[in-house]
Amino acid sequence: MYTNELHNAFLGKDDPGFWKCWRSKFQPANKSVEVDGCVNPDIIVDKFATYFSTCYSRNSTNQKDILKDEFTKLRDHYFGFPSSDISFDTELVSKIILELKRGKAGDM
């Protein structure tokens, strides 16, 4: 139902204020979210946790050796600053991680 009160509420608003008021009057505040056919928030959280825990797992010892050998083969033909002169410590790694921009995906 449209009333003078509603008209006046919309009349004096700027663009963001107008749409915020519009949504508060005409859009339902409670939207149900469905993930993979489920609407229970506890089950949805578990599904996300399970999915992302399988995406990021550490390498096995065997995989570590394979990657080290691959790096060593590539390093044999590299000309530039020697990597043995560069030292890494937890403070340096922590500083670099804290300076990473949030919301950005890592490149592959």
C-alpha positions in Angstrom: 0.0 0.0 0.0 1.4 3.4 -1.0 0.9 6.3 1.3 2.0 9.9 1.6 4.4 8.9 4.3 6.0 6.4 2.0 6.1 9.0 -0.8 7.8 11.5 1.5 10.3 8.9 2.8 11.4 8.3 -0.8 11.3 11.9 -2.0 14.1 13.4 0.1 16.6 10.6 -0.4 19.8 10.5 -2.4 20.5 7.5 -4.6 22.0 5.2 -2.0 19.5 6.3 0.6 16.6 5.8 -1.7 17.6 2.2 -2.5 18.3 1.4 1.2 14.8 2.7 2.1 13.2 0.8 -0.9 14.8 -2.5 0.2 13.7 -1.9 3.8 10.1 -1.4 2.7 9.7 -3.9 -0.2 12.3 -6.7 0.1 12.1 -9.4 2.7 14.7 -9.0 5.4 15.1 -12.7 5.9 16.4 -14.5 2.8 17.0 -18.2 3.0 20.3 -19.3 1.6 20.6 -22.7 0.0 24.0 -24.4 -0.5 24.2 -27.7 -2.3 20.5 -28.4 -1.5 20.8 -27.6 2.2 19.4 -24.6 4.2 20.6 -25.5 7.7 23.5 -23.0 8.5 25.4 -25.5 10.7 25.4 -28.1 7.9 26.4 -25.4 5.3 29.4 -24.3 7.5 30.5 -28.0 7.8 30.3 -28.3 4.0 32.4 -25.2 3.5 35.0 -26.4 6.1 35.2 -29.9 4.5 35.6 -28.5 1.0 38.3 -25.9 1.8 40.2 -28.3 4.1 40.6 -30.7 1.1 41.7 -27.8 -1.2 44.7 -26.8 0.9 46.8 -29.7 2.2 50.5 -29.9 2.7 52.7 -32.0 0.4 53.8 -35.4 1.2 57.5 -36.2 1.9 57.7 -37.9 -1.5 56.2 -34.8 -3.2 58.7 -32.6 -1.3 61.6 -34.6 -2.8 60.1 -34.4 -6.3 59.7 -30.6 -6.1 63.2 -30.2 -4.7 64.7 -32.2 -7.5 62.7 -30.2 -10.1 63.9 -26.9 -8.5 67.5 -28.1 -8.5 67.4 -29.1 -12.2 66.0 -25.6 -13.1 68.6 -23.9 -10.8 71.5 -25.6 -12.7 71.0 -23.3 -15.7 70.2 -20.1 -13.8 72.5 -17.1 -14.0 72.0 -14.3 -11.5 72.3 -13.7 -7.9 73.0 -16.8 -5.9 70.1 -17.8 -3.7 72.4 -19.1 -1.0 73.2 -15.5 0.1 69.6 -14.7 0.8 68.3 -15.7 4.3 64.7 -16.1 5.2 63.4 -15.9 8.8 60.0 -15.9 10.4 60.0 -12.2 10.8 60.6 -11.6 7.1 57.9 -14.0 6.0 55.5 -12.6 8.5 56.1 -9.0 7.3 55.6 -10.0 3.7 52.4 -11.9 4.5 51.0 -9.0 6.4 51.7 -6.7 3.5 49.7 -8.9 1.0 46.5 -7.3 -0.2 43.3 -8.9 1.2 40.8 -10.3 -1.2 43.3 -11.2 -3.9 43.8 -14.7 -5.3 47.3 -16.1 -5.6 48.7 -16.6 -9.1 49.4 -20.0 -10.4 
